Amino acid sequence: MGIFDSDFEINKYIQEKIPELNQLENRELFKDIVSGVVTELYKQVKSEYDQLETRVFSESPKANRMPDLITCVVDRNKYDVTDRNMKPMFEDDLTETAVNAAEMIYSVKTNQPYYLYTCLIKADYLELNKLVKSERRFNGKIENETGEAAAKFLIKPNDLYQKKVEELYYIAKLNFLPYRSINAPYLYKLFDVYVEKIDEWDDQLEVKKITIDFDEFEKKILYDPLPLWNVNEVVIKANSYPQPAIDRKYYEHYLFKKQFNEGHQYLISKTDLMIRNIFYKNGDMIIICDSDEPGDWNFYEVIPGANPEIYENPLMSNEQNDTFSQDMIEYYGRRIKTHTELVRFIKSFKVSQYLEFADARIIKKPRKVETYSMEKFIDYEYRAGDRPQALEISFRAVDEDFYLNRDIMSFLTTSLQQLFPEYQCVGKLI
């Protein structure tokens, strides 16, 4: 901690030093001198330092970067449909679907597990990973208007929402932006529930209630999870005819400032056109592409300002502290070369508040790891062959019982992996 850091308090520092002096008169003399002259001098120098820091920071080059993405999950029945900040990842999730008894019976009779619903299990990554590998079956019952039938159920990891996040990698390319890892730990806790076997059932009867004995996971189940993120899918129409670009081969499509919400960021989400460049001029977005016809543009509107206090689960984001060093790394593509830079990079993420950095070291590639990659879908061409060594980052959990600790750790090591392609980046709780 430096004397000009935001968390340094000069008065608190003085109070901590006074008891170290043995004689009472020395304590009084120290307090009088430091509290008077030194404190005022510190405030003056601190003010000048802050002004210099602000000036250097404002004049430093800023790299184009992806917006900060926020993810969360809530009980579908408690979601506020008027929420302007966090939107369902799939609008269809707001509609509850009923079980078709005839289809269920036919599927089970043909040895095809029948999908019932998606749930979220609030358990640690290692615990869930062990559960998936065990291919465990659960007992339960399905009730109708005349009685009930015993049944066997199984669960499978749900990757539908993970694939939705994966699309952002290709959207980043489409918008000429470097990809940033997305912190979406809740999506790795989602499981699809299937009925595999069921006792005698009249397929003319409707399903009234399904009860499953999840044993030790029973109190960790969220039965109606609704994954949210701060992204709204919108369509914006160009209000003028495209103008020929300088090279006369392509055309400039203008989307005016008034068509965008102030403070929001926009990413073209899909198009069949060949986009050559995207830039802003006086708040207007200019898209250079091969089409000379005006049309509609599909965007991901990234909404800032979600209030964490109104959600039942913590908001998770890939937001980083806006620092001079981080700007330099992003703008110039600078590599991390020192232990201090590595620590600073990890602590720059707001989500690092849940973990305390302990150590970093190069080890032989471990057989068992406590973290997973959130970017398995990316084909890193320059990472050819096997990496015999690993960069192991050790953390202490602020709350040892928080079930997302290893998922947050996985996000941090995944983000670090982009800077250390020669190693397998792994995390470890101590």
TORBADREN-580128 format. One record per residue: z, x, y of N, C-alpha, C in turn; residue in one letter. Coordinates in steps of 0.2 Angstrom, whole numbers, plus 2048, in hexadecimal, padded with zeros to 3 digits. Atoms other than C-alpha are relative to their C-alpha. Layout:
ZXYZXYZXYA...
REM end
This chain:
8008047FA800800800800804806M8007FC7FA7FB8078118047FD806G7FB8027FB8058058217FC7FB805I8048047FC7F67FB8297FE7FA7FBF8028068047F47EF81A8037FA802D7FE8067FE7F67DD81D8077FE7FES7FA8018038057DC812806804802D7FA7FB7FE80F7EA81A8037FD806F7FC8037FA81D7E4826805806802E7FC7FB7FD8257F18318077FF800I7F98028008357E88338038007F9N7FE8008068377E68218018077FDK8007F98028337F881E807804803Y7FA7FD7FC8417FD82B8067FE7FCI7FA80380484E7F28228018037F9Q8007FD80784A7FA811802808801E7FF7F97FF84C80C819807801802K7FA7FF7FD85C8098228068027FBI7FB7FE8058678098128008077FDP8007F980386181A80D803805804E7FC7FB7FC86A82281B8087FF7FFL7F980080287C8278178057FE805N7FB8017FB8858278277FE7FA805Q8018067FC8878178327FD802806L8037FE7FA8838208427F9801800E8077FF80187382683B7FC7FA7FFN80480780186E8148367FF7FD806R8008037FA87280E8477FA803804E8047FC7FC86881C84F7F87FF7FEL8078028038598198437FE7F9802F8028067FF8598078467FE7FF807K8028007F98598098597FA803802D8067FD7FE84B81585A7FA7FD7FDI80680380384080E84D7FE7F9802V8028077FE8427FC8527FE7FF807S8028007F983F8008647F9803801G8067FC7FF83280E8667FB7FF7FBV80580080682A80F8557FD7FA7FFV8038068028287FD8527FB7FE805T8058027FB81F7FA8637FA8057FFE8067FB80181480A8607FC7FD7FAL80480280681080384E7FC7FA802Y8048067FF80B7F28557FA802804K8057FE7FC8007FB8627FA8037FCQ8057FD8057F78068557FD7FB7FBV8028058057F67F88497FB7FB803K8058047FC7ED7ED8567F9804801S8067FC7FF7E17FB85A7FC8017F9E8037FF8077DE7FE8477FC7FA7FEY8038068027DA7EC8447FA7FE804D8068017FC7CE7EB8537FA8057FDQ8057FB8027C57FB84C7FD7FD7F9L8028028077C57F483A7FB7FA801E8058067FE7BD7E38417F9802802T8067FE7FD7B07EC84A7FC8047FBR8047FD8067AB7F783B7FD7FB7FBV8028058057AB7E98307FA7FB802F8068047FD7A07DE83B7FA803801S8067FC7FF7947EC83E7FD8027F9E8037FE8077927F082B7FB7FC7FDS8058048037837EA8228037FC7FAP7FE8048057857DB8177FB7FE7FBK80580180577C7D98078007F87FEA8018078027757C88028037FF7F9N7FC8018067807C17F48007F87FER7FF8078027827B17EA8067FD803M7FA8047FD78E7A47F18068017FBP7FA8008047A07A37EA8007FA7FCD8008068047A07977DB8077FF7FEL7F98028027B078D7D77FF7FB7FAI8008058067B37847C78077FE7FET7FA8038017C07797C17FF7FA7FAC8018058057C476B7B48057FB802V7FB8057FF7CD75A7B77FF7FB7FBV8008068047D174B7AD7FB7FB803D8068047FD7C17407AF8037F9803R7FD8077FD7CC7307B2804801807N7FC7FF7F97D57397C17FB803805K8057FD7FB7C57407C97FE7FB806Y8028047FA7C273A7DB7F9800801D8078007FF7B07357DC7FE801807V8017FF7F97B17377EF801807802T7FF7F87FF7B574A7ED7F9803803D8067FD7FD7A97537F97FF8087FER8007F88017AD7657F37FE8017F8N8027FE8077AD7657E07FD7FA7FCM8048058037A075C7D67FF8017F8K8007FF80779E7587C37F98057FFP8067FC8027927657BB7FB7FC7FDM80480480278A7577B38027F9802F7FF8067FE7897467BB8027FB7FAE7FF80580678873D7AA8078007FDD7F97FF80379A7437A68047FB803D7FC8067FD7A07357B28007FA7FCL80180680479A7287A68038017F9T7FD8008077A57257967FB7FD7FBE80480380579B7237868047FE7FAT7FC8048067A07187777FD8037FAA8027FE80779F71D7657FC7FB7FCV80480580479171575B8028017F9N7FD80080679971074B7FA8017FAA80680080578870E7417FD807800A8027F980078271F7478058057FDE7FB7FC8027927277438008007F8M8008008077927217317FA8037FDI8067FE80378072572E800808800Y8007F97FF7837377358058037FBS7FB7FD80579373A72A7FD7FF7F9V80380180778A73371A7FB8057FFK8057FB80177C73F71D802808801T7FD7F97FF78874E71F7FF803806N8017FD7FA7857507318067FE805Q7FA8017FC79575173C7FE7FC806P8028057FB795743749804802807Y7FC7FE7FA79974875B8047FA803Y7FC8057FD7A773E763801801807L7FE7FF7F97AD746773801807801Y7FF7F97FE7B075677C807800803T7F97FF7FE7C275C77F801807803C7FE7F97FD7CA76B7888078027FCL7FA7FE8037D777577F803806804I7FC7FC7FC7E477E78A8038057FCK7FD7FB8047E778D77F7FD807802A8027F97FF7E57A07807F98027FCD8067FE8037D47A877C8008027F9Y7FF7FE8077DA7B176D8027FB7FBL7FE8068047E27A17667FA7FC7FEE8068058017D27977687FB8047FCL8057FC8047C77A57618028007F9N7FD8018077D27A57517FF7F97FEK8028078037D07927507F97FF7FFL8088018027BD7937517FE8037FAV8027FC8067BC7A07448037FD7FAK7FD8038067C77967387FC7FA7FES8048068027BB7877388057FB7FEE7FA8048027CB77D7377FE7F8801R8018078007CA76A7338077FD802R7FA8047FE7D675D73B8007F97FDF8008078027DC74D7348017FB806N7FF8057FB7DC73D73D7FE7F97FEG8028078027D772A73D7FC7FD805K8058047FC7CA71F7448027F8800I7FE8078007D070D7497FA7FB802E8048057FE7C66FD74A8047FA800N7FC8067FE7CB6EB74D8037FD7FAE7FD8038067D06E873B8048057FCT7FC7FB8037D86F87367FE807802G8017F97FF7D670B7357FE8047FAE8027FB8057CE71972B801807801A7FF7F98007D372A7277FA804801A8067FC7FF7C773872D802807801A8007F87FF7C474B72E7FC801806K8047FE7F97BF75373F800807800F8017F87FF7B97647447FE800807L8027FE7F97B676C7557FC806800I8047FB7FF7A977775B800802808K8007FE7F97A878176C7FA7FD803P8058037FC79E7787797FD805805N8047FB7FB7917837827FC7FD805D8058037FB78877678C802802807L7FE7FE7F979277A79C7FF807801Y8027F87FF79078D7997F9801801Q8077FF7FF77E78B7987FE7FE807K8018027F977E7827A9802805805K7FE7FA7FC7877917B07FB8057FFV8057FB80177A79C7A87FA800804E8068017FC76C7947B2801804807E7FF7FD7F977479C7C27FD807800L8037F980076E7AD7BC7F9800802Y8078017FE75C7A77BD7FF7FE807Y8018027F975F79E7CD801805805I7FF7FA7FC7667AE7D47F9804801A8077FD8007557B67D07FB7FD804K8048047FC74C7A87D7801800808L7FE8007F87557AA7E8801807802N8007F97FE7537BD7E8808803801F7F97FE7FF7667C07E68038037FAL7FD7FD8067707CB7DB8057FC7FDP7FB80480377A7C27CE807802800Y7F97FF80178C7C07CE8037FD7FBR7FD8048057977BC7C08047FA802S7FD8077FE79E7AA7C08068007FCI7F98018037B07A77BC8017F97FEN8008078027B07977B28048007F9A7FC8008067BE7997A58017FA7FCP7FF8068037C07877A27FB7FE7FBY8068028057AF78579A8008037F9L8007FD8077B479178C8067FD7FCY7FB8048037C27857887FE7F97FDK8038078017B77767857FD8007F8L8028018077B47707737FE7F97FEF8028078037AA76276B8037FE7FAD7FC8038067B375775F7FB7FC7FCV8058038057A975174F8047FD7FBY7FD8038067AE7457417FB8027FBV8047FD8057A974D7318007FC7FAE7FF8058057B07417248047FA802K7FC8067FE7B672F7258007FC7F9I7FF8058057BD7237187FB7FA801D8048068007B57127148007FD807E8018037FA7AE70A7247FA7FB800W8068057FF7A46FB7287FD801807D8037FE7FA7977017357FF7FA805D8018067FC7976EF73C806800805Q7FA8017FC7A86F2744800806805L7FF7FB7FB7AB6FB754806804800E7FB7FB8007B570A7578057FE806V7FB8017FA7C5706761804806802K7FC7FA7FF7CF7167607FF8057FBK8007FB8057CE727759806805802I7FA7FC7FF7DD7317568008067FBT8017F98037DD744751807803800I7FA7FC8017EC74E74B7FE807802D8027F97FF7E975F7548058057FFF7FB7FB8027F976674E803803806D7FD7FC7FA7FF7747597FD800806E8038007FA7F27717658007F9804F8008077FE7F675F7688027FF808E7FE8007F97FF7627797FC804805K8047FC7FC7F276D77F7F97FD801K8078038007E376177E7FF7FC807I8028057FB7DB75978D7FA7FC7FEL8058048047D174B7867FA7FE804Y8058027FB7C67467957FE805805D8017FB7FB7C175679D7FA7FF804P8068007FC7B57567AC800806803L8017FA7FC7AF7677B17FD7FF806P8038017F97AC7697C37FE807803L8027FA7FC7A47767CF7FE7FE807W8018027F97A17777E17F8801802N8088007FF78E7747DF7FE7F9800V8048077FF7847657E47F9801800N8087FF8017727637DE7FD7FB805E8038047FB76875D7ED7F8802800V8077FF7FE75675B7F27FE800807V8028007F974F7608037F9800801I8078017FF73E75C8097FE804806K8037FC7FB7347688147FD7FB805A8028057FB73175F8257FA802804N8067FD7FD72276982A7FB8037FBS8057FD80471276F8238018087FFY7FF7F980171378181C7FB804804P8047FB7FC70C78F8277FE8067FCQ8027F980370279E821804805802P7FC7FA7FF70C7AD81F7FC806803A8047FA7FC7077BE8277FA8027FCI8057FE8046FD7C38187FB7FB7FED8058068006F47B28187FF7FF7F8R8018028076F67B18058057FB7FEK7FB8058017067A78058027FC806Y7FF8057FB70E79A80F8087FF801Y7F98007FE71E7988198027F8800E7FD807800728788815807800804H7FA8007FC7357838228047FA7FFY7FB80580174577A81F805801806L7FD7FF7FA74E77782F8088007FFF7F97FF80076077B8338047F97FFK7FC8068007657698368007FC7F9K8008038067607658248068037FBQ7FA7FD80476F77081D8067FE803F7F98017FE78176D81E803806802N7FD7F97FD78A77A8298058037FBE7FB7FC80479478781F7FE7FF7F9G80280080778B78280E7FB8057FFH8057FB80278078E8057FB7FC7FBQ8058038047707897FC7FC8057FCY8047FC8057677907ED7FB7FB7FDL80580380375678A7E78018007F9I7FE80180775A7837D67FA8007FBS8058008047497817CF7F97FE804K8078017FC7367817D47FB8037FBT8067FE8037257837CC7FC805804D8047FC7FB71F78D7DB8028077FFL7FF7F980071E7A07DC803802807M7FC7FF7FA72B7A47E97FF808802I8007F97FF7287B57F2806802804R7FA7FE7FC7377B57FE8037FA803N7FC8057FC7457AB806804803805I7FC7FE7FB74D7AE8168027FB805F7FD8057FB7567A68257FE803807Y8027FE7F97507A68378037FB805K7FC8057FC75C79E8448027FA7FDN7FE8058047637948377FB7FC7FBG80580480475378D8307FE8057F9D8027FC80674E79281E7F98007FFM8077FF80173D79981B7FF8027F9I8027FF8077367998097F9802800I8077FE8017267A38067FE7FF7F9I80380180771C79D7F77F97FF801C80880180170A79A7F17FE7F9801D8038077FF7097887F57FF7FE808S8028027F97017818058027F9801D7FE80780070876F802808800801E7F98018007197698088037FC7FAP7FD8048067257627FB807800800G7F98008017367607F58038067FDD7FD7FA80374276E7F18077FE7FDW7FA80280375076D7E5805806801N7FB7FB7FE7607767EA8077FF7FCF7F980180177177A7E4804802807Y7FC7FF7FA77C7777F38078027FEE7F97FD80278C7827F18057FE806V7FC8027FB79A77A7FA807804801I7FA7FC7FF7A97848018067FB802P7FA8047FE7BB77E8058037FC7FBG7FC8058057C17767F5808802801A7F87FF7FF7D47737F78038007F9N7FD7FF8077DD7797E78067FB7FFP7FA8048007EC76D7EB7FE7F97FDE8028078027E275D7E67FE8007F9I8038008077DD7637D48068027FCY7FB7FF8057E87637C58008077FDE8017F98037E27747BF7FE805805N8027FB7FB7E07847C97F8801801P8077FE7FF7CF7877D17FF8077FEL8027F98027C67967CA7FA802804M8067FE7FD7B97A07D47FF8077FFS8027F98007B07B07D5800803807N7FF7FE7F97B57B27E8803807800E7FD7F97FE7B97C47EE802801807Q7FE7FF7F97C27CA7FD7FA804803N8067FD7FC7B57CF80A803806803D7FE7FA7FE7B87E180C7FA805802T8057FB7FE7AF7F08147FD8037FAF8027FD8067AF7F98037FB7FC7FCS8048058047A87EA7FA7F97FF803Q8078017FD79A7E88067FC8067FFD8047FA8017957FA8057FD8017F8M8028008077957F97F27FA7FB7FEI80580580178A7E97F27F9802804E8067FE7FC77E7EF8007FC8067FEY8037FA80277B8007FA7FF8017F9Y8007FF80877D7FD7E78048067FEG7FC7FB80278A80A7E78047FF7FAR7FC80080779380E7D6807802802R7F97FF8007A680E7D48018077FCI7FF7F98037AB8217D18078027FFK7F97FE8007BD8217D38057FB7FDT7FB8058027CD8197CC8027FB805H7FE8047FB7D18137DD7FB7FA802T8068057FE7C080A7E08007FB7FAE8008058057C28027CF8057FB801L7FA8047FF7D37FB7D37FE7FB806V8018047FA7CD7F57E47FB7FB7FER8058058027BE7EC7DC8037FA7FCF7FD8058047C97E37CF8047FB805I7FB8047FB7D67DE7DD7FC7FC805K8038037FB7C87D87E87FE7F97FES8018078027C67C87DE8067FC801F7FA8047FF7D17BA7E38047FE7FAK7FD8028067D47B57D18058057FDV7FB7FB8037DD7C67CE8077FF801S7F98027FE7EC7BE7D58047FE7F9Q7FD8028067F07B87C38028067FCY7FF7FA8047F07CA7BC802806804L7FF7FA7FD7F77DA7C17FD8067FDE8037FA8027ED7EA7BF8058057FDF7FB7FB8027F67F77B47FC8067FFA8037FA8017EA8047AE7F87FF7FED8078008027D88097AA7FE8067FDA8017FA8047D281579D7FA7FF7FBR8068008057C381A7928038017F9I7FE8008067C68177807FA8007FBI8058028047BC8167707FF7F97FFK8018078007B480676D8047FC7FBK7FB8038047C17FA7677FD7FB7FBP8038058057BF7EF7578027F9802R7FE8067FD7C97E175F801800807K7FF8007F97C97DC7718037F9802V7FD8067FE7D27CF77B7FC7FC805E8048037FB7C47CB7877F97FF7FDT8078028027B27C47857FC801806Y8057FF7FA7A27C67907FE7F9802S8028077FD79E7B779B7F8801802M8077FF7FF78C7BE79C7FC8027FAE8047FE8067867BF78A7F97FE801K8078027FF7767B67907FC805804F8047FC7FC7717C479B7FD8067FBI8037FB8047657D07937FF807804D8007FA7FC7697E179A7FC8057FDY8057FB80375A7EC796802807800E7FD7F98007637FC79B8068017FCY7FA7FF8057717F978F7FE8017F9R8037FF8077677FF7808058037FCA7FC7FC8057708047708087FE801G7F980180178380476C804804805D7FC7FC7FC7908097788078027FDR7FA7FD80479D81476F807800803P7FA8007FC7AA81477D8017F9804Q7FE8067FC7B3806786804802806A7FB7FF7FB7BB8057978057FA800L7FB8058017CB7FC7948057FF806E7FC8017FA7D47F47A38067FC7FDI7FA8048027E67EF7A08037FC806S7FD8057FB7EF7E17A98077FE7FDF7FA8048018007D97AA7FF7F9803R8018077FE8007C67AB8057FE805A7FB8027FB8097BF7BA8047FA7FDV7FD80680480C7AF7AF7FE8017F9D8027FF80680C7B479D7FE7FA7FCE80180680480B7A27977F97FD803D8068037FE7FB79E7A17FA8017FBF8058008057EE79A7957F9803802Y8077FD7FD7DF7A17A0801807801L7FF7F87FE7E67B37A17FA8047FDN8057FC8037DA7BA7957F97FE802R8078027FE7CB7B079B7FF803807D8017FD7FA7CE7B67AD7FF8077FFI8017F98027D07C77A67F98027FEM8077FF8027BF7C579E7FB7FF805S8058007FA7B77C07AE800806804F7FF7F97FD7BE7D07B67FC8057FDL8047FB8037B77DB7A97F97FF7FFT8078018007A77D27A87FD802807T8027FE7F97A57D57BB800808800S8007F98007A97E77B87FB8037FCL8057FD80579D7E97AA7F9801804Q8077FF7FC78E7E87B7800807803Q7FF7F97FC7957F87BF8018067FBL7FF7FB8057988017AE7FC7FF7FAF8058028057897FE7A38018057FAP8007FB80578D80E7998067FE7FBE7FA80180479E8077928007F87FFY7FE8078027A47F778A8067FE804Q7FA8017FC7B07F07978047FA7FDC7FB8058037BF7E778F806800804V7F98017FC7D07E17958057FF7FBG7FA7FF8057E17E278D8067FD804K7FA8027FD7F17D97918068047FEL7FA7FC8028017E37918077FD802I
REM end
